[in-house]
Amino acid sequence: MDSRGFTLIELMMVVLVIGIVLTAGLPALGTYRDGMVLIQARTQVLQDLRLARQVAVTRHCPVIVSFGNGTGTTDIGNYTIHYDTDGDGAVTAGERRFNRTMPSRTRVSSAAVTPTDSVVFDMSGVLKIPTSGAAPGGTLTLANSRGRTETIMISATGVVYRP
C-alpha cells in the first residue's frame, strides 16, 4: 500500500526543532532590534540638528534646539526645535516650535552642550556664542535600553557629525 504524508511523531519532531531554533534566536533578535532603534534615534537627532542649521541659514533667523529643561541634561526623552524669528530667545506668537520625541526605549543619556542644554544656530549657520563666553557646541550621547550608546558631536562652526 502506497501511503503519503507524515506520521504524528515526524510532525512533532519538526515542531520541536522549530521551537528550539526560535528559543535560541529570540535574544539575538531583541539585541538586533534595540540596536536598530538606537541607529534610528541617532539618525533622527542628526537630521533634526542639520535641518535646524539649514533653516537658520535659509530663513535668516536663529534656530534653537533644546535638550532637557535648562537644568537637567541627562536621561532626556524629548527635545524642542524653535525657529526664533525675532531673535529674542523666547517662544512668541507666530514662531514655529516643534516637540520631538525620541524613539521608544532610547534616550539622550547626556547632553554636554554649551549653553547648558541648547544648541543655538545663528543666521550664518554657526553656533551662537553664549553670554558666559564659553565655547559653544558639545556632545550628545544617546543610549538604548540595553546600555549601548551612540555619540553626536556639534562643533562651534555648526557642523553636526558622528565621531
N, C-alpha and C positions, 0 to 999 in steps of 0.2 A: 504494500500500500504506500502511495506517494503522499507524505504529509508535508504541508508547508506551514511556515510560521516558526515562532519561538516558544520554548517552554516557559512556564512561570518562573522557574529558577534562573533561566538565562535573562529574563527581563529584570528580575530582582537584582542580579549581579550588575547589570548595566546601570540601574538606578543607584546602587551602592557606589559604583565607581564615579558617577557624576556627582554624587553628594560629597565624596572625599575630595575631588578636584575643586569643587566650589568652596568647601570649607578651607582648603589650603590657600585659595586665591583671593578670598574676600579681604583680608587685612591689607594685602598689596593694592587692591583696588581702592580701598579707603585712603591709603597713603598717596596714591596717584591723584585721586580726586582732590584731596586737600592741597597738593602741590599745584594743581591746575587752577584752583581758586585763588591761591596766592599770586600766581602769574597774572590772573585776571585783575586782581586788586592793584598790582604794580602797574599794569598797562593802563588801568583807569586813571590812577593818580598821575602817571607820566603824561597822558593825553590831556588831562584837565589842566595841568601846570603849563604845558606847551601851548594849549589853546588860550589860556589866560595871558600869556606873554604876547601871543599873536594879536589878541583883541586889544591889548594895551597899545600896541603899535598902530593897528589899523583904525581904531576909534579915537586915538589921541587922548586917552584917559587912563588914569591908574586903575589897575585891577588887583584886588586883594583876595588872596586865598588864605583862609584862616583855619587852622587846626586847633581843636580844643576850645577852651573858654577864656583864654587870657592868663590863666594861672596854671591849669593842669595841662601837661604836654605828654602824658603817657596814656596808653590804652584808649585811643580815640576811635570811635566808631563812625563818625561823620565829619564832614568839613563843609565850608561855605565858600562860594566864589561870588565876589561883589564887584560889579562894574561901577566904579566910583566916578561918575561923570563930572561931578562938581569938585572933586579933589579934596574934600574935607575929611575923608577917612570914616565917615558915618553913613549909614544907610538912610537916605532921604527919599521922599516921594519921587517916583519916576525912574529910580535907579534899579537896575536888574540885579537880583541876588538869587543864587541857586544853592540849594542844600543838596549835598551829595552824601550818599550812604555807602560805606564800604561793603563789599560782597560778604555774604554770610560766612561766619567763622574766620574772618580776618579783621585786623585792627591796625591802626598806625600805633605801633607799640611805643615809639618815641619820636617826638618832633623837636629836634635840636636845631631850631632855626632862629635867626635874628631878624626882626624883633621876636619876642618870646614865643609866639605861636603863629606867626603870619609870614607870608611871602607877598611882598608888595612890588608889582611890576610898574614902573613909571611909563610914560608915553613913548619912551625910546626903547623899551623892552628890557632895560637893565633893572636891577633891584634898587629900590629906593633906600638910601642910607638912613638908618634910624636916628632919632634925636640923640641917642646915647653915644653916637659916633662909632659904635662897634661895626665890624664888617657884616654886611647883610648876607643872607643865604644860609646854608647849612645842610643838614642831613635829615631825611625821613627814613625811619626803619619800620617796615611793615612785617607783621607776623601772622601766622595761621594758628589754628587750634593745637597743632602738634609741636609748636615752638620753632618751626622753620622760619627764617627771616629773609627779607629782600631789602636792599638799600637803594634810596634815590638821593642823588646829590643835586644841590642847586647852587650854582656859582654866583658871585657878586655881579657878573655880567649878564645874569638872567638865563644862562644855559642850564637846562634840566637834563640830567643824564644818569645812567647806571654806572657805578664804578666797576 
